Amino acid sequence: QLLMDDLARGTSLHDGDVWLALVLDPATRQRLREIRRLPAPDHLDDEGRRAMSDLLYDTMHSLPIPPRGEHLRAVVVTVLVRPGFNVWGRLEKFWAMAWRYSNHNTDALDTDIIVVTEHGWASLRSYDGGEAPRLTGEPRLAG
């Protein structure tokens, strides 16, 4: 819940937003180090997934990820904002496959996909969730 509260303070949660959150010390203090907006995919097909995998690879190599020591020091979390139920759907499967084939080989793990809807938020890997934050406002206009 603390991660989602921090994310909501630093971002807007409009339909179509995609956020990448770098979290340091995930097993202890869980500090949000950086948040980046990622572009929404144009197409949820193999070509779109390859393009998004390349973007994830480049993004991971531009983040301030500390070296891995005896313990895991950093994870990244993908936050997808859309209307509907907080369950695995086509968009979530698209992002999971884009991560799988990004082959970023950095010292951070891409550990979770979180969906934010009008019903609240839910982690699709741990099944944690809450009523807030939730989707706000209309879709973001391009530009």
C-alpha positions, 0 to 999 in steps of 0.5 A: 500500500505504501508504494501505491500511496507514493506513486499516487502522490507523484503521478496522475492515474488516468486511463491509458497511463503506464508507469514504471516504478523503481523500488529500492530495498524492496524487502525492508524499507521499500523506497520509491526511487524513480517513476517513469511514464512509458508510452502505451502500446500502439498495437497489442501484437507481436510487433508491438511487443517487440517494440515494447521489449526494446523500450523496456531494455533501453529504459532499464539501462537508463535507470539508477539501479544499484549493484546487486549485493548479498540481497536484492537491492532493486525491483521495478514495478509496472503500473497499468491504469485502465477501466474494468476489473483488476484481473489479467487481461490482454493488456497485462499479458502483453506487458508480461511478455514484453518484460519476458523478452526484454532480456535487460539483464540488469541488477533489478528484477521486474517483479510485478504488474499492478492494475489501477482501475475505478475499483482501486488497485491490485497486484497481479502477482501477489494479489495485494490490493486496495480501494485507493488509489484508483483511476482518476479522470478521463483518458490522457490526451496525446500531445 
